[in-house]
């Protein structure tokens, strides 16, 4: 709670933008204007969390002013907010998302980078894969139309579907979270076997096949 958090700020901006569009449709001009002001305020703050040295947005300790170099999928959420420039998005994808030492591999996306000491625990947020995280990164990738990013989005969609089907075909489970090393959802007792958001891992593939999604 004492960090400027990249993920939370990004989701707040995306929420404000979505609510402003709804306010426009409902003819609520003052509310739409207020929401857009909030979005722009926090978008400017989020932009200051870009670290050109590492090529990604980083959380910042508000007590010391220092960046935290521990990475999770939430560090990619500035693409969801549309705050990352196209060049920044390409660096994040090529240097971090597709980096097998950090997030890429047969099963993606671990909830903390693979080279973080916590990842080996594969317990809840310490390395396991969560459908909502994959889906929010996917939505962020959809905001950019560069060949590298398009390929990464398609691969993320397919890998997420493969993860979902692996457990579904073996046990008929839709898990709360999954092991980022083995792909199993059933290897721990604290991963619910019938959890609604696990289906987000398959939804991406459906959206990839939708002509409406491809134009957004």
C-alpha positions in Angstrom: 0.0 0.0 0.0 3.0 2.3 0.2 3.9 1.8 -3.5 2.8 3.7 -6.6 1.4 0.5 -8.2 1.5 0.2 -12.0 -1.3 -2.3 -12.2 -3.8 -0.5 -10.0 -3.2 2.8 -11.7 -3.6 1.2 -15.1 -6.9 -0.4 -14.2 -8.2 2.8 -12.7 -7.4 4.7 -16.0 -9.0 2.0 -18.1 -12.1 2.1 -15.8 -12.3 5.8 -16.1 -12.1 5.6 -19.9 -14.8 2.9 -20.1 -17.1 4.8 -17.8 -16.6 8.0 -19.8 -17.8 6.2 -22.9 -20.8 5.0 -21.1 -21.5 8.5 -19.8 -21.3 9.8 -23.4 -23.9 7.2 -24.5 -26.2 8.2 -21.6 -25.9 11.9 -22.3 -24.1 12.6 -19.0 -21.6 15.2 -20.3 -20.4 16.5 -16.9 -19.7 13.0 -15.6 -17.9 12.1 -18.8 -15.7 15.2 -18.5 -14.9 14.4 -14.9 -14.0 10.9 -15.7 -11.7 12.0 -18.5 -10.0 14.5 -16.3 -9.3 11.7 -13.8 -8.0 9.5 -16.5 -5.6 12.1 -17.8 -4.3 13.0 -14.3 -3.4 9.4 -13.5 -2.2 8.6 -17.1 0.4 11.4 -16.6 1.4 9.9 -13.2 1.7 6.4 -14.7 3.9 7.7 -17.5 6.5 8.7 -14.9 6.8 5.0 -13.8 8.4 4.0 -17.2 12.0 2.9 -16.7 13.9 3.3 -19.9 16.8 1.3 -18.6 14.8 -1.9 -18.0 12.2 -1.2 -20.7 9.1 -1.6 -18.6 6.8 0.3 -16.2 7.9 -0.3 -12.6 6.2 0.1 -9.2 7.8 2.8 -7.0 8.3 2.8 -3.3 6.7 6.1 -2.1 8.9 6.2 1.0 12.3 5.9 -0.7 11.4 7.0 -4.3 13.1 3.9 -5.6 11.7 1.5 -8.3 10.9 -2.1 -7.4 12.4 -4.4 -10.0 10.2 -7.4 -9.1 8.0 -8.1 -12.1 4.6 -9.5 -12.5 1.9 -9.4 -15.3 0.6 -6.2 -13.7 3.7 -4.4 -15.0 2.2 -4.9 -18.5 -1.1 -3.2 -17.7 -0.1 0.2 -19.0 -1.0 -1.3 -22.4 -4.5 -1.9 -21.1 -4.7 1.8 -20.1 -3.3 2.9 -23.5 -0.6 4.7 -21.6 2.4 2.9 -23.1 3.6 4.3 -26.4 3.9 1.9 -29.3 7.7 1.8 -28.8 7.3 1.2 -25.1 4.8 -1.6 -25.7 7.2 -3.3 -28.2 10.0 -3.2 -25.6 7.8 -4.6 -22.9 6.7 -7.5 -25.2 10.1 -8.3 -26.7 12.3 -7.8 -23.7 10.0 -9.1 -20.9 6.8 -10.9 -22.0 8.5 -13.1 -24.6 11.6 -13.5 -22.4 11.7 -17.2 -21.2 13.8 -16.1 -18.1 10.9 -13.9 -17.0 7.4 -14.8 -18.3 7.5 -16.9 -21.5 7.5 -20.7 -21.7 5.2 -23.6 -22.4 2.7 -22.3 -19.7 2.1 -18.6 -19.3 1.9 -16.1 -17.7 3.4 -16.7 -14.2 2.2 -14.3 -11.6 5.7 -13.3 -10.8 8.7 -13.5 -13.1 10.3 -16.9 -13.4 13.7 -15.6 -12.3 12.2 -14.2 -9.0 12.9 -16.4 -6.0 9.2 -16.5 -5.2 8.3 -18.2 -8.4 9.6 -21.6 -7.4 7.0 -21.8 -4.7 4.1 -22.1 -7.2 1.7 -21.2 -4.5 -1.1 -18.7 -5.1 0.4 -15.4 -6.2 3.9 -16.8 -5.9 4.3 -17.9 -9.5 1.0 -19.5 -10.4 -1.0 -18.6 -13.6 -4.3 -16.8 -13.2 -6.9 -16.4 -16.0 -7.7 -12.7 -15.2 -4.0 -11.7 -15.4 -3.6 -13.4 -18.8 -6.8 -11.8 -20.0 -6.0 -8.3 -18.9 -2.5 -8.6 -20.6 -4.3 -9.9 -23.7 -6.7 -6.9 -23.8 -3.7 -4.6 -23.4 -2.0 -6.2 -26.4 -5.1 -5.7 -28.4 -4.6 -1.9 -28.1 -1.5 -2.1 -30.3 -1.2 -3.1 -33.9 2.5 -3.9 -34.5 3.5 -7.2 -36.1 5.6 -8.3 -33.0 2.7 -7.4 -30.7 0.1 -9.1 -32.9 2.1 -12.3 -32.9 2.6 -12.2 -29.1 -1.2 -11.7 -28.6 -2.0 -14.6 -30.8 0.6 -16.8 -29.1 -0.7 -15.8 -25.6 -4.2 -16.7 -26.7 -3.2 -20.1 -28.0 -1.0 -20.9 -24.9 -3.8 -19.9 -22.6 -6.2 -22.1 -24.4 -3.7 -25.0 -24.3 -3.4 -24.5 -20.5 -7.1 -24.5 -20.1 -7.7 -27.7 -22.2 -4.8 -29.6 -20.5 -6.6 -29.7 -17.2 -10.1 -29.8 -18.7 -9.4 -32.9 -20.8 -7.6 -34.7 -18.0 -9.9 -33.9 -15.1 -12.9 -31.8 -16.2 -11.7 -28.9 -14.0 -11.7 -25.2 -14.6 -9.2 -24.0 -12.0 -8.7 -20.8 -10.0 -5.0 -20.9 -10.9 -2.4 -23.2 -12.5 1.2 -24.3 -12.0 3.4 -22.3 -14.3 6.0 -25.1 -14.5 3.8 -28.2 -15.0 0.6 -26.6 -16.3 -1.4 -28.5 -13.6 -4.2 -26.8 -11.7 -4.8 -29.8 -9.5 -1.4 -30.0 -7.8 -2.3 -27.9 -4.8 -5.3 -27.8 -2.5 -5.8 -24.1 -2.6 -6.7 -23.9 -6.3 -10.5 -24.2 -6.6 -11.4 -26.8 -9.2 -14.5 -25.0 -10.5 -13.7 -21.3 -10.6 -15.5 -19.0 -13.1 -12.5 -16.9 -14.1 -10.5 -19.9 -15.2 -12.7 -19.8 -18.4 -11.0 -16.5 -19.4 -8.1 -18.7 -20.5 -10.4 -20.0 -23.3 -12.2 -16.8 -24.0 -9.2 -15.2 -25.6 -9.2 -17.8 -28.4 -12.9 -17.2 -29.0 -12.2 -13.4 -29.2 -9.3 -14.0 -31.6 -11.7 -15.7 -33.9 -14.3 -12.9 -33.7 -14.2 -10.3 -36.5 -15.5 -7.7 -34.1 -12.6 -8.2 -31.7 -10.1 -8.0 -34.5 -11.3 -4.5 -35.4 -11.1 -3.1 -31.8 
